[in-house]
Every structure is written in C-alpha cells, then in structure tokens.
Amino acid sequence: MNFILSDGNQRETLFPFTYPRPVSEIRIGILTIREKWEKWLNMPLSYKTEAYLSEKFPIRTEADNTIINGRYLPHRDLVRAIQGLGPGEALLGDGDYIAYRTARPGDAFDPKSFKGLPYKGGATALKNTWDIFSLNGEALSADFELLTRGRKSQPISKTNQVLAPENIFIEEGATLEFCILNATQGPIYIGKDALVMEGCMIRGGFALGQGGVLKMGAKIYGPTTAGPYCKLGGEVNNSVLFANSNKGHDGYLGNSVLGEWCNIGADTNTSNLKNNYAQVRLWNYADAGFSPTGLQFCGLIMGDHSKSSINVMFNTGTVVGVSANVFGTGFPRNFIPSFSWGGAGGFTTYRPDKAIEVAAAMMQRRNIECNAIESRILSHVFALTEKWRVH
C-alpha cells in the first residue's frame, strides 16, 4: 500500500504556515505530522499539495494508494481504521474526509465516487493556527510515548535538580548541567546533540529538537516545543517553534507559534492576554477578517522567515505573514501581511529579491542552501499574498 498525505480542505485556515509547506509539515508535539504518520506506518510518505510546492514536496503514486488528510494526527485506532479501508472506500469525519483508497490519487476527492464510512472514534485534527499551541500538550505526550517506548534515556547529570525523572528522556549527545527539570505536569524530551545551558528552569511538557539550544537562565513553561536547531531563551510559555528559528534573548513569548527561519530580537515581547480579559480574535485568511478563537490566551502567530528587531512589542493575537521584517517602537497592527517592512509607523513592501537574500544568509549560517526551489516558493508566496499588502 502506498500512503500519501494531502492538504485536505483546511489549508487556507492554517496560513501563513501552509504558504511555504504542505499541511503535514506542520510541527506539533515533538514531530511534524508527516513524521508521526511515517513512524506509525513504518514507511516514507509523499505529498498531495499545491503545484508550486510539489517540486520540493513531490507525490509518489502507485496502482493502489491511500490518501490521508494531513491535518489529522495519528493514533492506534485511527491508523487501524485507515489500514482497513478497501478500494473505493473513504473514512469520513468532522465534515471532511480523513482518508480514502484510490487508484487515481491525482484526482480531487469526490464523495459521490466513494463508499463513505463514518469514523466513530476520537480523532485530533488541526483546524486553525491556534490549534498548534492549544493541542501541543496532547501531541507532545503522544510523541514522547511513541519515541521513547522500549528505549533507555541517557543518564541525567547529578548537577541537575529533577522531579519525575521517569518522564524525562535525553537523547545521545545532549548536554544538561545545573538545571531544574520538573516533569510532573508533562514529559521533557531533549533531542540528539541539543544543549541546555546552565541555570535553565524547565517545567514540562517540553521538547527541544536535535541540535537545539536553550540559553542560560531560560524559563520554560509547558507545553512548549522548540524544533530542531532552534535557539530559545528568556521566558516562554505554551509555544511552538517549528525548526531553525531563534528566540534567544530575554523577552516573553506565550501561547504563540513561529514557523521556520524566524528570528526574534532581544527584548521582543508578546502580549497573550487582553487588558479586559476578553476572548481573542485572530486574523483568518479564509474569512479575510478577524475570527473569534474562543481563547483568552493567544499571542503571536509568525510565518517562516519573518523577523523582529530589538524591543518590538506584539499585541495580543498578532498574525505576521511570511518574510516580514518588523521593527521600531510602539505596537504594530495585529495583522502584518507577508513581505512587509516596517512597524507601528506603517509598512512598505519588502522586495522579494531582498527577502530571499536575507533568507539565504540566515540559512547559510546553518549550512543549508537557499536553492532555486526555495527561491521559487518564496517568490510564489510573494505573488499569492499581494492582495493583503497596502500600496
């Protein structure tokens, strides 16, 4: 059986994160959604996504294919239900397909062409950007169990103060000294070759990906995830950083999500609670307006390659698109379109050639090339997001 992860019909509600990636490349918990499915199914999966992304994220088809909606997180019963689908059958849930089996994977899903089987078990799926941090605790615990089952953690150095060591797993090559680790409220996972510097205080759940760095004296409240090669410092609460992003200095980040290749300047702060304690409304690309989240706590949603300078202040429920550069004093507006340059005093268009030049420089620092494919994706995102920028 060949399994393919599709974007389903929720891709637009997950902008800006799904501008430069398929839905299944979103990180929640410890792993990306694709990585979760690959571990459960014990095989590599490909993508059914937008044409401009397919060069980097290609589809692989065979005579018999099962298409899985990439916004769904796997668990035992769901995996079994999908594996049990017969040809021409579709597993349905939440007003959308969960998976379907087909010999024509390139065709759009037409429910009339399939025998629909309602899924009656529980299923966790992303619907909106704020679900990434809201559901992160549940996903982190599930990934911790998936990754550590039957394995033995590296020893925890005696210089650390530890609560609930049975809920802590340290991969090979990771370093932790003179830290406080409290895993009573959620697991703590430290990835391969990661570095947790002296004086860090971690209250789980928390995951630090491979090669990640937690700077000296960081204060981490779970459930928080810093993906591979992220740098994290200051005070962080219930936030997710996908990979290769930096929030390395003092300043507060709470109930927030950062994509890849973001950089948060020193003493940048995010508000995650309104002064009147009202529920937060957040920019929704699908509705072209601000939608209620049902949350009292909601901070910053920031797309790939976006940056803030020192001392930037983000208001409660701010959405920043892809490749935006935010600087200056005062609060900028709480929807900053992709490829914007400026701050509270106003924004101009950040030219894509200059934005790609900066992206290449940041990626080169991690020995990763911003190749022609990456450049074409960013250029396409610039064109897609033109309508949101003020001229």
C-alpha positions, 0 to 999 in steps of 0.5 A, spaced: 500 500 500 502 506 498 500 512 503 500 519 501 498 525 505 494 531 502 492 538 504 485 536 505 480 542 505 483 546 511 489 549 508 487 556 507 485 556 515 492 554 517 496 560 513 501 563 513 504 556 515 501 552 509 504 558 504 511 555 504 509 547 506 504 542 505 499 541 511 503 535 514 509 539 515 506 542 520 510 541 527 506 539 533 508 535 539 515 533 538 514 531 530 511 534 524 505 530 522 508 527 516 513 524 521 508 521 526 504 518 520 511 515 517 513 512 524 506 509 525 506 506 518 513 504 518 514 507 511 516 514 507 510 518 505 509 523 499 505 529 498 498 531 495 499 539 495 499 545 491 503 545 484 508 550 486 510 546 492 510 539 489 517 540 486 520 540 493 514 536 496 513 531 490 507 525 490 509 518 489 503 514 486 502 507 485 496 502 482 493 502 489 494 508 494 491 511 500 490 518 501 490 521 508 488 528 510 494 531 513 491 535 518 489 529 522 494 526 527 495 519 528 493 514 533 492 506 534 485 506 532 485 511 527 491 508 523 487 501 524 481 504 521 485 507 515 489 500 514 482 497 513 479 501 508 478 497 501 478 500 494 473 505 493 472 506 500 473 513 504 473 514 512 469 520 513 469 525 519 468 532 522 465 534 515 471 532 511 474 526 509 480 523 513 482 518 508 480 514 502 483 508 497 484 510 490 487 508 484 487 515 481 490 519 487 491 525 482 484 526 482 480 531 487 476 527 492 469 526 490 464 523 495 459 521 490 465 516 487 466 513 494 463 508 499 463 513 505 464 510 512 463 514 518 469 514 523 466 513 530 472 514 534 476 520 537 480 523 532 485 530 533 485 534 527 488 541 526 483 546 524 486 553 525 493 556 527 491 556 534 490 549 534 498 548 534 499 551 541 492 549 544 493 541 542 501 541 543 500 538 550 496 532 547 501 531 541 507 532 545 505 526 550 503 522 544 510 523 541 514 522 547 510 515 548 511 513 541 519 515 541 521 513 547 517 506 548 522 500 549 528 505 549 533 507 555 534 515 556 541 517 557 543 518 564 541 525 567 547 529 570 547 529 578 548 537 577 541 537 575 535 538 580 529 533 577 522 531 579 519 525 575 525 523 572 521 517 569 518 522 564 524 525 562 528 522 556 535 525 553 537 523 547 545 521 545 549 527 545 545 532 549 548 536 554 544 538 561 548 541 567 545 545 573 538 545 571 531 544 574 527 539 570 520 538 573 516 533 569 510 532 573 505 536 569 508 533 562 514 529 559 521 533 557 524 530 551 531 533 549 533 531 542 540 528 539 546 533 540 541 539 543 544 543 549 541 546 555 545 551 558 546 552 565 541 555 570 535 553 565 528 552 569 524 547 565 517 545 567 514 540 562 511 538 557 517 540 553 521 538 547 527 541 544 529 538 537 536 535 535 541 540 535 537 545 539 539 550 544 536 553 550 540 559 553 542 560 560 537 562 565 531 560 560 524 559 563 520 554 560 513 553 561 509 547 558 507 545 553 512 548 549 516 545 543 522 548 540 524 544 533 530 542 531 536 547 531 532 552 534 535 557 539 530 559 545 531 563 551 528 568 556 521 566 558 516 562 554 510 559 555 505 554 551 509 555 544 511 552 538 517 553 534 517 549 528 525 548 526 531 553 525 528 559 528 531 563 534 528 566 540 534 567 544 534 573 548 530 575 554 523 577 552 516 573 553 513 569 548 506 565 550 501 561 547 504 563 540 507 559 534 513 561 529 514 557 523 521 556 520 527 561 519 524 566 524 528 570 528 526 574 534 530 580 537 532 581 544 527 584 548 521 582 543 515 581 547 508 578 546 502 580 549 497 573 550 492 576 554 487 582 553 487 588 558 479 586 559 480 579 559 476 578 553 476 572 548 481 573 542 480 574 535 485 572 530 486 574 523 483 568 518 485 568 511 479 564 509 474 569 512 479 575 510 477 578 517 478 577 524 475 570 527 473 569 534 478 563 537 474 562 543 481 563 547 483 568 552 490 566 551 493 567 544 499 571 542 503 571 536 502 567 530 509 568 525 510 565 518 517 562 516 522 567 515 519 573 518 523 577 523 523 582 529 528 587 531 530 589 538 524 591 543 518 590 538 512 589 542 506 584 539 499 585 541 495 580 543 493 575 537 498 578 532 498 574 525 505 576 521 505 573 514 511 570 511 518 574 510 516 580 514 521 584 517 518 588 523 521 593 527 521 600 531 517 602 537 510 602 539 505 596 537 504 594 530 497 592 527 495 585 529 495 583 522 502 584 518 501 581 511 507 577 508 513 581 505 512 587 509 517 592 512 516 596 517 512 597 524 507 601 528 509 607 523 506 603 517 509 598 512 512 598 505 513 592 501 519 588 502 522 586 495 522 579 494 529 579 491 531 582 498 527 577 502 530 571 499 537 574 500 536 575 507 533 568 507 539 565 504 544 568 509 540 566 515 540 559 512 547 559 510 549 560 517 546 553 518 549 550 512 543 549 508 542 552 501 537 557 499 536 553 492 532 555 486 526 551 489 526 555 495 527 561 491 521 559 487 516 558 493 518 564 496 517 568 490 510 564 489 508 566 496 510 573 494 505 573 488 499 569 492 499 574 498 499 581 494 492 582 495 493 583 503 499 588 502 497 596 502 500 600 496 
